[in-house]
């Protein structure tokens, strides 16, 4: 018998890898002769990076970027086993898991740190990117991400905006030069 074990993470308790290992232990307890294959999966949020790096034999790279409310955090991006494709998981820099209960404020949160991770991947020469967008603590429509990549947003008076959820309604002009 062959059993394929492909769970997503159990939010707040187990990573996809930990869940797969626990399930594998259970299968082996009931069916000791079974061949098991663990294939942790993710839906684009937390665990996406890990699942793709694990499945392809890729590597992690760590960078200091901004969390949703601007504080610094060590976040990872990955390079798939092909050595060419970079994986950026929004949750690493702009995710809910980075904020405490009293910090949840999508109107003040920004995806700027995710843009910083993308910029690091580009600076390292990667031109193929996979970007997982789940698990966000933000509501800025990706404008913070674009701001980190050099896009500038202005209000009707020409004032440069710092992008977050509350700044969206103030955008009058966008400079992508």
C-alpha positions in Angstrom: 0.0 0.0 0.0 1.2 3.5 -0.9 -0.1 6.5 1.1 0.5 10.0 -0.1 0.3 12.5 2.7 -0.2 16.1 1.5 -1.5 18.4 4.2 -1.5 22.2 4.5 -0.4 23.8 7.8 -2.7 23.6 10.8 -2.8 27.4 11.4 -1.3 28.2 14.8 -0.3 24.7 15.7 1.6 22.8 13.0 3.5 23.6 9.9 2.6 21.5 6.8 5.8 19.5 7.4 5.0 18.8 11.0 1.5 17.8 10.1 2.8 15.5 7.4 5.2 13.9 9.8 2.5 13.4 12.4 0.2 11.8 9.8 3.0 9.6 8.6 3.6 8.4 12.2 -0.1 7.5 12.4 -0.2 5.7 9.1 2.9 3.7 10.0 1.4 2.7 13.4 -1.7 1.3 11.7 -0.1 0.0 8.5 3.6 -0.6 9.3 4.4 -2.0 5.8 2.8 1.0 4.0 5.0 3.1 1.8 4.4 6.7 2.6 5.2 9.8 0.6 5.0 13.2 2.4 4.3 16.1 0.1 3.4 19.1 2.3 1.4 21.7 0.4 0.3 25.3 0.9 -2.3 27.6 -0.5 -0.1 30.6 -1.1 0.1 31.7 2.5 2.4 30.5 5.3 4.2 27.4 4.3 4.2 28.0 0.6 7.9 28.9 0.6 8.8 25.8 2.7 6.7 23.5 0.5 8.3 24.6 -2.7 11.8 24.7 -1.4 11.4 21.2 0.1 9.8 19.8 -3.1 12.6 21.1 -5.4 15.7 20.8 -3.2 16.0 24.6 -3.1 17.7 26.9 -0.7 16.6 29.7 1.7 18.1 33.2 1.8 17.4 35.5 4.8 17.1 39.3 4.6 16.1 42.0 7.0 12.9 43.7 5.8 10.0 45.7 7.2 7.1 44.0 8.9 3.5 45.2 8.2 3.8 48.1 10.7 7.4 49.0 9.7 9.5 47.3 12.4 12.4 45.1 11.1 12.2 41.4 10.8 14.4 38.6 9.4 12.4 37.1 6.4 13.3 34.4 4.0 12.9 34.0 0.3 13.8 30.9 -1.5 15.5 29.8 -4.7 14.1 26.6 -6.2 16.3 23.7 -7.1 16.6 25.0 -10.7 18.8 27.8 -9.3 16.8 30.3 -11.3 13.4 30.7 -9.8 13.0 32.8 -6.6 10.0 32.3 -4.3 8.6 35.2 -2.2 6.0 34.4 0.4 4.1 37.6 1.4 3.5 36.1 4.8 7.2 36.2 5.5 7.3 40.0 5.5 3.6 41.2 5.5 1.9 38.3 7.3 -0.6 38.1 10.1 1.8 35.8 12.0 4.2 38.8 12.4 1.7 40.8 14.5 0.4 40.4 18.0 -3.3 40.6 18.9 -3.1 44.3 19.7 -1.3 45.2 16.5 -3.8 44.0 13.9 -4.6 47.1 11.9 -4.9 46.7 8.1 -5.4 50.4 7.6 -1.9 51.1 9.0 -0.2 47.9 7.7 1.8 47.8 4.5 3.2 45.2 2.0 6.5 47.3 1.8 8.5 44.4 3.3 7.3 42.0 0.6 8.5 44.5 -2.0 11.8 44.5 -0.3 12.0 40.7 -0.6 11.2 40.9 -4.3 13.9 43.6 -4.7 16.4 41.3 -3.0 15.5 38.5 -5.4 15.8 40.8 -8.4 19.2 42.3 -7.1 20.5 38.7 -7.0 19.7 38.3 -10.6 16.5 36.3 -10.4 14.0 37.1 -13.2 11.6 34.2 -12.6 9.6 34.7 -9.5 6.8 32.9 -7.7 4.9 35.1 -5.3 2.6 33.6 -2.7 0.0 36.1 -1.6 -1.8 34.4 1.3 -1.8 35.2 5.0 -1.6 39.0 4.6 -2.0 41.4 7.5 -2.4 44.2 5.0 -5.1 45.9 3.0 -3.0 48.2 0.8 -3.7 46.5 -2.5 0.0 45.8 -3.0 0.9 49.5 -3.1 3.4 49.1 -0.3 5.1 46.4 -2.4 5.2 48.6 -5.4 6.5 51.5 -3.3 9.5 49.3 -2.2 10.2 48.7 -5.9 10.3 52.4 -6.7 6.7 53.3 -7.6 5.7 56.6 -6.1 2.2 57.6 -5.1 1.0 61.2 -4.7 -2.1 62.9 -3.3 -4.1 65.7 -5.0 -1.7 68.3 -3.6 1.4 66.5 -5.0 2.5 65.2 -1.5 4.3 61.9 -1.6 2.3 59.2 0.2 3.6 56.4 2.4 1.4 53.5 1.4 -0.9 51.6 3.6 -4.6 50.8 3.7 -5.6 54.3 4.7 -3.6 55.9 1.9 -5.4 54.2 -0.9 -8.2 56.6 -1.1 -5.7 59.5 -1.3 -3.9 58.5 -4.4 -4.2 61.0 -7.2 -1.1 60.4 -9.3 1.2 57.3 -9.7 4.8 57.7 -10.9 6.2 54.4 -12.3 9.3 56.1 -13.9 
